Amino acid sequence: MATPQSTASQDNAPGKSKKLEQITFRFCSECSNMLYPKEDEDAHKLQFTCRTCQYTEDAQTTCVFRNILNTSAGETAGVTQDVGSDPTVSDDLSPVVCLCCGIVIPCLLPRSNKACPACSHEEAVFFQSQQRSAETGMKLFYVCCECGHIFT
């Protein structure tokens, strides 16, 4: 999940991690409506302006929004533990037939009788995923249909 934060740090001491201060909404001192970011095109400065009464003040910092991602993409690249029970990849579906050519379109992940190391269940869906760079090969991942454990 992302959180809006400013780039202004509260503690720049060496050896300490920077703590980012939260971005806050600004309000008009004349009519109490919210101020919106706007560029002063002549001075090329960031300002906050009221859309109701045109009150304007200079911004204290140039940061309006900072998007910090709290998770990084791992080697399974967003595959969730629920993939084994996803009805769109289940073999319980009736086959989908192309209306143009009549060919059956498979709508399921392949399944294997590989035992799960977490719960010993004997059914898992599997998929291949490219590793971090193009020089490395594809890696096979299994997702247990019982407990959702992802293993190789």
Beta strands, then each sheet from edge to edge (+ up, - down):
strand 1: 2-9
strand 2: 20-22
strand 3: 35-40
strand 4: 45-50
strand 5: 56-58
strand 6: 67-69
strand 7: 96-97
strand 8: 104-105
strand 9: 111-112
strand 10: 124-130
strand 11: 138-144
strand 12: 150-151
sheet 1: 2+ 1- 6+
sheet 2: 3+ 4- 5+
sheet 3: 7+ 8-
sheet 4: 9+ 10- 11+ 12-
end
